[in-house]
Amino acid sequence: MDFSFSEEEEQFRQEVRLWLKREIPARWFELDPGMWEETEESWAISREFQRKLGQKGWLAPAYPKEYGGLELSHTKRLILAEELAYNRAPVSVEVEITVNWVAPTIMLFGTEKQKKDYITRVARGEIIFCLGYSEPDAGSDLAALQTRAVEVGDEYVINGQKIWCSYGHLADYCWLAARTDPDAPKHKGISMFIVDMKTPGITIRPLINILNHHSFNEVFFDDVRIPKENLVGQKNNGWYQLVIALDFERSSIGVAARQQRIIEELVQYAKETKRNGEPISNDPLVRNELAGIAVENEVLRMMCYRIAWMYSKNLHPSYESSMTMVFASEVTRRLANVGMRILGHYGQLDRDSKWAPLQGRIMRMYLSSLSIGVGGGSNEIQRNIIAMRGLGLPRG
Ligand SMILES: Cc1cc2nc3c(=O)[nH]c(=O)nc-3n(C[C@H](O)[C@H](O)[C@H](O)COP(=O)(O)OP(=O)(O)OC[C@H]3O[C@@H](n4cnc5c(N)ncnc54)[C@H](O)[C@@H]3O)c2cc1C
């Protein structure tokens, strides 16, 4: 098995690296916002950068040309994802949601008009989607959702509440799951909609996350009227589309590269930091921890490559995505733990302290890693999927 990249692909990687070096504003690295740590200023930089990436065709490189893509191979898409993650480009979960989860689902199920209207703008970096799935009484059991969409004349009228809606306060559109047939079995009465977040009747309330930032929201829908043409795919067949969108959500391909950068920084820190007169890189426990996590991250990289390879063969990753997601979340948590142990008490300091190692990044990663393995379906739910779809075990 040969996992190496071709010469042309390596050249592409160099081209991306050089471009990122030139185009990421210095201010971004001063702010250094990690996942779920956006501020008004960092958000403005991200959006501007994403538009630039879109103009270059690199935001959605594998999309068909007619919808704003370059039809690059999925290997090149993987290279781009790795370089964006490794170089900490101003591209975060909102881009994943929009470009890699929602738009590909619209590509599969949407009308030609929807594709032209939304996907081309996604590829240009002009619009952002949020996900309207979870409700206070529908998380793991998502099919229990109760938000209603009722057909009235040329419109659907939506009533209900969503929760944990990431970037709902910043998004242009919501990719919404709502019940269109309350009498059908719960998986059979759901439909998917595109909802303009500026529509009257939508109220957004912030939920502050563990990092003390506003990334989640409660979103309330009170008689929200949307045009009928905003239904995506078949009415009452939305569950199927939702499951496909969730498979896309679970198949992130850049995560190992992001973590590789952290591992390299920890290795450097261990070489430069002395305890009791000796570099901690000589400590067998530190070496053991770093070597162990490096092995795990390498395995994760191979899992990401498998997903990219499946896309390149037009195969749809299903339980394979769940496997990658479970493993990625657990490696992320273990890496954060390894980092905290190596940094010792200094690891608890945030970036406003001059004593904070690695700008407080590990501590913030430690906190945010708790939510990885819950969003997109908890690891218990992913394991149920692996058991059923991957191993052929009966439904538990
Ligand atoms: C970082 C983050 C971002 C998110 N972003 C969004 C978003 O943008 N839009 C959105 O709609 N939602 C979002 N969510 C919500 C997320 O999808 C839900 O939190 C998740 O599906 C779990 O649902 P719940 O919180 O209701 O927990 P519950 O479903 O109440 O689960 C509680 C616990 O019970 C376990 N459990 C439940 N059922 C089973 C079972 N059958 N077998 C075994 N164990 C089970 C779960 O694993 C979990 O540990 C986000 C969540 C996080 C953490």
The ligand as an SDF file (V2000), in Angstrom:
LIG
                    3D

 53 58  0  0  0  0  0  0  0  0999 V2000
  -19.6510   21.4540   20.3990 C   0  0  0  0  0  0  0  0  0  0  0  0
  -21.0830   21.1530   20.0550 C   0  0  0  0  0  0  0  0  0  0  0  0
  -21.6740   21.7470   18.9560 C   0  0  0  0  0  0  0  0  0  0  0  0
  -23.0170   21.4740   18.6560 C   0  0  0  0  0  0  0  0  0  0  0  0
  -23.5780   22.1180   17.5900 N   0  0  0  0  0  0  0  0  0  0  0  0
  -24.8720   21.8570   17.2740 C   0  0  0  0  0  0  0  0  0  0  0  0
  -25.5080   22.5490   16.1940 C   0  0  0  0  0  0  0  0  0  0  0  0
  -24.8890   23.4020   15.5350 O   0  0  0  0  0  0  0  0  0  0  0  0
  -26.7970   22.2700   15.9090 N   0  0  0  0  0  0  0  0  0  0  0  0
  -27.5090   21.3280   16.6090 C   0  0  0  0  0  0  0  0  0  0  0  0
  -28.6540   21.0900   16.2720 O   0  0  0  0  0  0  0  0  0  0  0  0
  -26.9460   20.6720   17.6530 N   0  0  0  0  0  0  0  0  0  0  0  0
  -25.6510   20.9230   18.0150 C   0  0  0  0  0  0  0  0  0  0  0  0
  -25.0680   20.2790   19.0880 N   0  0  0  0  0  0  0  0  0  0  0  0
  -25.8940   19.3750   19.8900 C   0  0  0  0  0  0  0  0  0  0  0  0
  -25.4910   17.8960   19.7830 C   0  0  0  0  0  0  0  0  0  0  0  0
  -25.8460   17.3580   18.5320 O   0  0  0  0  0  0  0  0  0  0  0  0
  -26.1560   17.1500   20.9540 C   0  0  0  0  0  0  0  0  0  0  0  0
  -25.6030   17.6840   22.1450 O   0  0  0  0  0  0  0  0  0  0  0  0
  -25.8850   15.6650   20.9150 C   0  0  0  0  0  0  0  0  0  0  0  0
  -26.5530   15.0610   19.8260 O   0  0  0  0  0  0  0  0  0  0  0  0
  -26.3090   14.9770   22.2140 C   0  0  0  0  0  0  0  0  0  0  0  0
  -27.6260   15.2990   22.5340 O   0  0  0  0  0  0  0  0  0  0  0  0
  -28.0260   15.8500   23.9930 P   0  0  0  0  0  0  0  0  0  0  0  0
  -27.0810   16.9700   24.3210 O   0  0  0  0  0  0  0  0  0  0  0  0
  -29.4630   16.1380   23.9840 O   0  0  0  0  0  0  0  0  0  0  0  0
  -27.6670   14.6590   24.9860 O   0  0  0  0  0  0  0  0  0  0  0  0
  -28.5990   13.4160   25.3140 P   0  0  0  0  0  0  0  0  0  0  0  0
  -29.1610   12.8700   24.0610 O   0  0  0  0  0  0  0  0  0  0  0  0
  -29.5360   13.8070   26.4020 O   0  0  0  0  0  0  0  0  0  0  0  0
  -27.5380   12.3790   25.8700 O   0  0  0  0  0  0  0  0  0  0  0  0
  -27.0480   12.4160   27.2210 C   0  0  0  0  0  0  0  0  0  0  0  0
  -26.1100   11.2340   27.4050 C   0  0  0  0  0  0  0  0  0  0  0  0
  -26.8250    9.9970   27.2260 O   0  0  0  0  0  0  0  0  0  0  0  0
  -26.1760    9.1760   26.2680 C   0  0  0  0  0  0  0  0  0  0  0  0
  -27.1540    8.4480   25.4660 N   0  0  0  0  0  0  0  0  0  0  0  0
  -28.3250    8.9350   24.9680 C   0  0  0  0  0  0  0  0  0  0  0  0
  -28.9560    7.9890   24.2370 N   0  0  0  0  0  0  0  0  0  0  0  0
  -28.1740    6.8900   24.2750 C   0  0  0  0  0  0  0  0  0  0  0  0
  -28.2670    5.5740   23.6960 C   0  0  0  0  0  0  0  0  0  0  0  0
  -29.3080    5.2310   22.9260 N   0  0  0  0  0  0  0  0  0  0  0  0
  -27.2640    4.6890   23.9410 N   0  0  0  0  0  0  0  0  0  0  0  0
  -26.1930    5.0430   24.7030 C   0  0  0  0  0  0  0  0  0  0  0  0
  -26.0510    6.2610   25.2830 N   0  0  0  0  0  0  0  0  0  0  0  0
  -27.0120    7.1860   25.0550 C   0  0  0  0  0  0  0  0  0  0  0  0
  -25.4020   10.1460   25.3900 C   0  0  0  0  0  0  0  0  0  0  0  0
  -24.3080    9.5170   24.7790 O   0  0  0  0  0  0  0  0  0  0  0  0
  -24.9590   11.1980   26.3940 C   0  0  0  0  0  0  0  0  0  0  0  0
  -23.7840   10.7870   27.0450 O   0  0  0  0  0  0  0  0  0  0  0  0
  -23.7490   20.5570   19.4370 C   0  0  0  0  0  0  0  0  0  0  0  0
  -23.1570   19.9810   20.5590 C   0  0  0  0  0  0  0  0  0  0  0  0
  -21.8390   20.2680   20.8720 C   0  0  0  0  0  0  0  0  0  0  0  0
  -21.2300   19.6200   22.0920 C   0  0  0  0  0  0  0  0  0  0  0  0
  1  2  1  0
  2  3  1  0
  2 52  2  0
  3  4  2  0
  4  5  1  0
  4 50  1  0
  5  6  2  0
  6  7  1  0
  6 13  1  0
  7  8  2  0
  7  9  1  0
  9 10  1  0
 10 11  2  0
 10 12  1  0
 12 13  2  0
 13 14  1  0
 14 15  1  0
 14 50  1  0
 15 16  1  0
 16 17  1  0
 16 18  1  0
 18 19  1  0
 18 20  1  0
 20 21  1  0
 20 22  1  0
 22 23  1  0
 23 24  1  0
 24 25  2  0
 24 26  1  0
 24 27  1  0
 27 28  1  0
 28 29  2  0
 28 30  1  0
 28 31  1  0
 31 32  1  0
 32 33  1  0
 33 34  1  0
 33 48  1  0
 34 35  1  0
 35 36  1  0
 35 46  1  0
 36 37  1  0
 36 45  1  0
 37 38  2  0
 38 39  1  0
 39 40  1  0
 39 45  2  0
 40 41  1  0
 40 42  2  0
 42 43  1  0
 43 44  2  0
 44 45  1  0
 46 47  1  0
 46 48  1  0
 48 49  1  0
 50 51  2  0
 51 52  1  0
 52 53  1  0
M  END
$$$$
